[in-house]
Amino acid sequence: MSELRPVKFGVIGCGAISGAYFNATKIFPTLSIAACADLDLARAGAAAEKNGCRALSVDALLADPEIEIVINLTIPKAHFAVTKAALEAGKHVHLEKPLAVTFDEGAGLVALAREKNLRLGCAPDTFLGGGHQTCRKLIDDGAIGEPVAAMATMLSRGHETWHPAPEFYYKPGGGPMLDMGPYYLTALINMLGPIKRLTGSTRTTFPQRTITSQPLDGTIIDVEVPTHYSGVIDFENGTIAQIVQSFDVYGVPPFAPIVIFGTEGTLAVPDPNGFGGTVKLKRGKAEWEEIALTHGFTSNSRGIGAADIAIAIQTGRAHRCSGDLACHVLEAMIGFHTASQSGTHYAMQTTVGRPAALPVLAQLPLDVLLS
């Protein structure tokens, strides 16, 4: 492990989220930024100057022999095409969620990566943070007994009041489930394992939305996707979960974003869109107790999934934010819509093992934490 080298990566898509990945080189010594690309050449140039790398065209970045990992940060409808091109160019890929906008596209990317013996990874990587790894350990150690049920809730009014370019959230590949669902479903799978079947109902409450943020204040958006999802999930281990994801309502509910109920206790799980947070445990009839986090990476550590791939490339072990995991999540998200339209349960075609847990003890070196 002591001989690990920095692996050079290139970023495609220099929008708002890209800053976290450029910053990852300051946190994770196994990553080194080589170049960036964007359809907006000026934006790529500004990002390159700020982060000390080269600005290239997409084609030039994919052809660059020193770049081993492509980090795809394009909008969801471009995920498939850009990731496919990168894999065909012989690059490992880590991309922002969702893996693709259809299950067939996602499954196709997984198959292509396997055919070419390349790593395919996908956000979110927040489940590797100290908050969720602590919850994973508590469940694995039997702190709540056998998991029986779960609730996962994300309620908001949407992105048009704050995001500078929110339209794509209301087009194919957007909506609350494909936007935020990956955090909640990935967190649940990390703690409980794979999904067996699911059902759900969806609706589009507002056919149009008006942007009130700058610079597009006053622009009207036609909504083309469901904006409220309510689902029921049967996990392979027998746990039954409820999930609600909405861009249609006001107010954060007065309970934890995820709650896991077991035969011996209940676990309040922090926001899966963050790395730390407060973990609370209720055992039997005892009062709620705040649990000290047992793992590191409690502040913003986006990019840890790509850093894990950089180590996995060099050691031959499996990486945690895998394409198989992302494809299982993608199938589930699309399955809710399918179930709503058909009025039936949707039986999952894919399954996936839980990602390897991170070791306990926050002060271990990075190469051990990601071993």
Secondary structure, DSSP 8 states (H G I E B T S, - for coil): -TT---EEEEEE--STTHHHHHHHHHH-TTEEEEEEE-SSHHHHHHHHHHHTSEE--HHHHHH-TT--EEEE-S-HHHHHHHHHHHHHTT-EEEE-S-S-SSHHHHHHHHHHHHHTT--EEES--GGGSHHHHHHHHHHHTTTT-SEEEEEEEEE---STTT-SSGGGGGSTT-HHHHHHHHHHHHHHHHHH--EEEEEEEEE-S-SEEE--SSSSTT-EEE--S--EEEEEEEETTS-EEEEEEESS-----SS-SEEEEESSEEEEE--TTSS---EEEEETTS--EEE---SS--S--TTHHHHHHHHHHHH----SSBHHHHHHHHHHHHHHHHHHHHTS-EE-S----------S-TTS-HHHHT-
